[in-house]
């Protein structure tokens, strides 16, 4: 990922959701409904956060149940 606003603090949170979105588009059928893909992306971002991988919400502001945001 290249941008003048990316550094060590925000690289990982931005790269993983965007990579997952690219994978969703590349490996899903063309007939996949946007709402289904959106739900899967939200679930995946929550899964990354539960595993300790920082990831920004893929679809705008979101909330992951069972994730402690305060360490």
VOPAGU-2260 file (C-alpha; in pm, 1 decimal, decimal comma):
REM VOPAGU-2260
SITE   aa  ch    i         X         Y         Z
SITE  UNK   A    0       0,0       0,0       0,0
SITE  UNK   A    1     139,5     335,5     -96,1
SITE  UNK   A    2      29,1     674,5      30,0
SITE  UNK   A    3     188,9     976,7     183,9
SITE  UNK   A    4     -33,1     928,3     489,6
SITE  UNK   A    5      71,1     570,2     567,4
SITE  UNK   A    6     334,1     499,0     828,7
SITE  UNK   A    7     415,0     222,4    1076,1
SITE  UNK   A    8     119,2     312,2    1299,1
SITE  UNK   A    9    -155,5     277,6    1040,0
SITE  UNK   A   10     -15,4      37,9     779,6
SITE  UNK   A   11    -145,0    -286,3     928,3
SITE  UNK   A   12    -493,9    -159,2    1021,9
SITE  UNK   A   13    -545,2     -37,5     664,3
SITE  UNK   A   14    -381,5    -317,4     465,7
SITE  UNK   A   15    -566,2    -621,2     606,6
SITE  UNK   A   16    -924,8    -502,4     547,9
SITE  UNK   A   17    -834,5    -381,7     198,0
SITE  UNK   A   18    -662,2    -709,5     115,3
SITE  UNK   A   19    -971,2    -894,9     237,2
SITE  UNK   A   20   -1193,0    -676,2      17,1
SITE  UNK   A   21    -975,8    -755,8    -285,5
SITE  UNK   A   22    -993,8   -1126,4    -201,1
SITE  UNK   A   23   -1372,3   -1105,8    -164,4
SITE  UNK   A   24   -1402,6    -956,7    -511,5
SITE  UNK   A   25   -1152,3   -1192,8    -675,2
SITE  UNK   A   26   -1280,2   -1518,2    -525,0
SITE  UNK   A   27   -1652,9   -1450,8    -513,4
SITE  UNK   A   28   -1897,9   -1508,0    -792,3
SITE  UNK   A   29   -2009,3   -1205,7    -993,0
SITE  UNK   A   30   -2361,6   -1267,2    -869,1
SITE  UNK   A   31   -2269,2   -1214,5    -502,0
SITE  UNK   A   32   -2500,0    -965,2    -335,7
SITE  UNK   A   33   -2326,9    -658,1    -189,9
SITE  UNK   A   34   -2505,4    -703,7     144,7
SITE  UNK   A   35   -2368,0   -1058,3     178,8
SITE  UNK   A   36   -2015,3    -941,7      99,9
SITE  UNK   A   37   -2050,1    -651,8     344,0
SITE  UNK   A   38   -2156,0    -887,8     623,5
SITE  UNK   A   39   -1861,2   -1119,1     555,6
SITE  UNK   A   40   -1619,7    -824,6     558,1
SITE  UNK   A   41   -1751,5    -703,6     894,8
SITE  UNK   A   42   -1717,4   -1054,6    1038,9
SITE  UNK   A   43   -1363,5   -1084,6     905,1
SITE  UNK   A   44   -1252,0    -751,5    1053,2
SITE  UNK   A   45   -1391,9    -860,1    1390,7
SITE  UNK   A   46   -1208,4   -1192,1    1356,9
SITE  UNK   A   47    -881,2   -1007,8    1289,9
SITE  UNK   A   48    -935,2    -783,3    1593,4
SITE  UNK   A   49   -1012,6   -1082,7    1818,6
SITE  UNK   A   50    -684,9   -1239,1    1708,8
SITE  UNK   A   51    -495,5    -925,0    1803,8
SITE  UNK   A   52    -443,4    -800,4    1448,9
SITE  UNK   A   53    -532,9    -432,5    1429,3
SITE  UNK   A   54    -784,4    -376,2    1151,1
SITE  UNK   A   55    -997,9     -73,9    1072,5
SITE  UNK   A   56   -1365,7    -131,9     998,6
SITE  UNK   A   57   -1400,6    -216,7     631,7
SITE  UNK   A   58   -1746,5     -62,7     588,4
SITE  UNK   A   59   -1723,4     255,6     789,5
SITE  UNK   A   60   -1778,7     281,4    1165,4
SITE  UNK   A   61   -1845,1     -56,8    1313,1
SITE  UNK   A   62   -1855,9    -251,7    1635,5
SITE  UNK   A   63   -1722,2    -597,9    1710,7
SITE  UNK   A   64   -1881,1    -787,8    1997,6
SITE  UNK   A   65   -1639,6    -972,9    2224,9
SITE  UNK   A   66   -1344,0    -748,6    2136,7
SITE  UNK   A   67   -1178,0    -548,8    2410,1
SITE  UNK   A   68   -1088,8    -208,5    2270,9
SITE  UNK   A   69    -930,2     -99,3    2598,2
SITE  UNK   A   70    -617,9    -287,3    2699,4
